[in-house]
Amino acid sequence: MNKLKQLLRSDKVAAFVFLAPALFFFGLYMIAPVPMSTYYSLHRWSGIGEKIYIGLQNWGELIKDPIFWLSFKNNLKLVVVSIGTQLPVALLLAVFLSSKTTRLAGLFKTIYFIPLLFSSVAIGVMWRYIYDTNFGLVNVFLRNVGLFSWAKDWLGDPKLALYSVMVAINWRFIPFYMILFLAAIVAIPEELFEAAMIDGAKGIQVFRHITLPMLRPTIINAAVLSLVGALKFFDIIFAMTGGGPHHASELMATYMYKRSFVDFRMGYGSTVAVAIFLIAMVLSLAFLRFTRRSSELD
């Protein structure tokens, strides 16, 4: 009995007891769907009724599916824009807010943080109204300043829809990465900046030789988060365009949703889901390996 009490009082058992609920739900909603979706991808199934085993037919169809490859191409564009826009802007904002010379830094932090307080669907609906052809803020502003030819059907033009949605996505996620970078900058020892100043380093030199190298791990983590997030993105783009017009803004996740819950092809939708998982995993591992090799060379 005493041994049992001692065991229950041990730190390892206590940690396991507190972590068990989180681990259970993580396994249920994050780990278990992968083998389940793989199993469903080998069947023809509407989501209701009997599953019919068809082997790799869904995968063969996926390989020849032009809409899937179009959505994959759109996801890659989103990856490039997300990493190339969200991270640099967020880093600049974080450096600006961490500067001791910045007045009203608390107010700016609150303003920049506002997009994170809204749900993704609410942001999608809001930006859909902002882009409205007749009464949207963008077109009204352009007409009021005399730029009538610049007023477009931002979400209805196949050439503009995807990039218009990317603006909303960047607006939504830049504050998140700004918080990450700001926390990392604050954690940099103050002595490093003081030593650099004593050696005569100016603002840009301090940023290049002190701030940027110290932020390298955070930048890599943020890039991986942005990469994976862009590959499985769904909510804002579905609320704004639904993947249209004519699949111009279709992403792999929106295509998976349509095949699964609109066409009731749960087996094929599961195939798309597994493909998204594999693509995200392969690209993430390749990116991490590339960054690791680059750091070793440095």
Secondary structure as UniProt FT lines:
FT   HELIX           2..9
FT   HELIX           11..26
FT   HELIX           27..31
FT   HELIX           33..40
FT   TURN            41..42
FT   STRAND          43..44
FT   STRAND          52..53
FT   TURN            55..56
FT   HELIX           57..63
FT   HELIX           66..81
FT   HELIX           82..86
FT   HELIX           87..98
FT   TURN            100..101
FT   TURN            103..104
FT   HELIX           105..113
FT   HELIX           114..117
FT   HELIX           120..130
FT   TURN            133..135
FT   HELIX           137..144
FT   TURN            145..146
FT   HELIX           148..150
FT   TURN            154..156
FT   TURN            158..160
FT   HELIX           161..186
FT   HELIX           190..198
FT   TURN            199..200
FT   HELIX           203..206
FT   HELIX           207..211
FT   HELIX           212..214
FT   HELIX           216..231
FT   HELIX           235..240
FT   TURN            241..243
FT   TURN            246..249
FT   HELIX           252..257
FT   HELIX           258..262
FT   HELIX           266..297
//
